[in-house]
Amino acid sequence: MGKASRGKKQRSRDTSTTWSATRAARVAYQTRADTRRLLQDNVWVHQMMGSNVSNRMTELRTVLHHSNVPEQHRENLAFAMMLGKQGMRRPWPSSPAEAARWQIRQVLQLVDRAEVLVISPAAHAAVMAAAATLEPADVATLDKDRDIPVPTGLLVLPEPVVVENRGGSLSDIRAFGWQFVTQHQVLPDAQYSGIQLVCFMDRDGPVQPQSWRLAVAQARATGSPLPPLVPDGIYGLRADGALAAESSERHAEVSEEHRRLNIVLNQVAQHSTQPPEEGQWDGGRIKDTYDDFAARYAFAFWRLAAQGVTVFDASRESGEESPRSRTKSQPTDPDVRVIRLANQVPAQGAAEDGGTSRVYHHRWTVRMHKVRQWYPSVQEHRVIWRGPYIKGPTDAPFMVGEKAYSVD
């Protein structure tokens, strides 16, 4: 639960090259290898994650101290809300450093086992648009057996997504990793099928404050350089379809509860920390008011992949580069899958006069919605959730509403 508030200042981006599946696959493959090598026993990452755990636990304890939760249960509940959701079981750690060691072991396991995926800019834009339509309760309909095509994955984005965190600081997300876990909760004691979702910052990303550049330089000087993907926020998502059969009213209640909790956590963070070193950035950014962008993006990606709106391709593109142009440090056939926006038939609708159907010239995101699906095998209708998904021609521009975000 939660991410570090690492602010970063502007850095120029290389926009002279176009995206290529082969190039992206090679970079992702090498980035995963370098991250795994440099993350092992890295004292700097350990300190960052320990500080993150300490800050988040302080915020949760403060909120629970002013709640109606019985005092004897507050500490257990705080640990369960953060570490229990991530897959840790009791006994809880005795210090933030111990919790950080467990988290790093989890991240190393994920990076070591994950199938590497890269996503094309068009598919990334579709996921961003779909994520913007989601409510917190939508994510609670996640079912790992139905929705997640790859049990353990590392998805490397075509460019970092700049996120405005609690307090206004900026960070950038370059990759998402996930693996199946069992969540351990209290009040009542319960176990759920869940997903451990890890956000990775870009060490060399587009926004860099002086403090971050200094940390990178010091880590390199001490012989323990930071990995290219720096683990940041770790989230726990329930993945047993808990709300799939609930009413729309219950969905609205869950979404409102999520917002209320994070509004209070935002207020606590603003009063208990120093003003952040706010980065400057001339591109688009995501204002992550309720600390749920990562969950919404991942959920939208999984759902779009499962519904066939995106397709999985081989990592190699014919005609891009000859084998002779590849160096020994660049694998010729890395185990990387490419996610592209599927080729779609243009969305059409019957004309009012019953004549020729019209062809739409834009794409749009269809929100999650309930439908009555007929099941011939049991001769009955069942209510199921569909969406989010993209409608319209593949090469057409998106038509977006006020909640859509753009990262230029």
MARKOLMAR-307857 format. One record per residue (C-alpha): x, y, z. Coordinates in steps of 0.5 Angstrom, whole numbers, plus 500, padded with zeros to 3 digits. Layout:
BEGIN
XYZ...
//
This chain:
BEGIN
500500500503507498509509495515514497514521495520522491520529488524530481525536477525536469530533465530533457527526454529523447524524442528523436527515435520512434518506438520499436518492439525489438528495441523495447524488448532488448532494453527491457531484458537488459533492464531486468537483468541490471535491476536484479544484479544491482538490487541484491544487498543494496543498502541505499534501496534498503534505506529508501524502502525502510523510510517508506515503511516508517512514513506509511505506518506513522500515517496509518497509526495516526489515522487509526488513533483518531478512529473508533477502532479499539486501541488494542487492535490498532497496531495489528490493523495498521500492519494488516492494512499495509504489509498484510495486504502485500502478502506478509503474515504475522508475526509482524516485523519489529522495525521498518528495516526488517519490513524493508528486508522482507519487501526487497526479498519479495521484489527480488523474487518477482524480478527473478521469476517474472515474464517480461512484457513491453507495451506499445505506445498505442496500447499504453494510451488505451490502458491510460484511457481505460484506467481514467474511467475506473472507480476504486470499487471496480478494482475490487472486482479483480479475479486473478483466475479470470483477469490476469493473463500472466501470473508473474509479470514485469511490464515495462512502459514505453516511457515513464508516467509522471505522477504527482504524489501526496504533498505535491512531489513528483515521481515517475513510474517506468514499470509495474511488477506483480505476483500472486500472494495470499493476503492476511487481514485482521478484524476479522482474521481472514485470508484472501487471494491477492496480487502484490503490485510493485511500482518501479521508478526510473532511476534516470527518469524525466524529472530529477531533483538535486537530492535525487541526483546526489543520492544516485552519485553517492550510491555509485561512489560507494560501490552500490549503484542504484538499479535502473528500476528502483522499487517504490510503491508496493500495493496489495490488491484483493483478487478473488472477485470480492465485489463482482456480484455486489450492487452498484450501490455497494460499489459506490459505498466502497469507492467513497470509503476509499476516498475518505481514507486517502483524504485523511491520509493526505491530511496527515502526510501534509501536517507531518512532513516537510514541504516536498521538493516539488519537481517541474515538468512540462509534460502531462502528469497524473495527479494521484489524489487517492493513491490508486493510479497504479491499481487502476492502470494495472487493472485496466491492463489486465482486463484489456489483455484478457478481453482481447483488446490487446494482443501478445506478439513476439518480441522480434520485428522482421526487417528492423536490424540484422543479426550482425548489428546486434552486440553480444550484450544484446540478446537476439531472442529475449524472453519478452512479450510485446503487447499491442492494441488489437486490430479492431473492426471499426465500431458501426451503428445502424443509420436512423433511416435503416440504410447504410451504417455509419463508421465512427472516426474516433475511439472511446473507452467503454466503462465497466458495466453490468450485463445480463449474460445468457448461459445456454448450458444452464438456461438462465441469465446471469449478471456479469461485469464487462469492461473497461474496453476500447471501441472504435477504429484502431488508428483513430484518435481517442475521444476522452472525457474530463477524467482522461489523462495525457502523458505527452
//
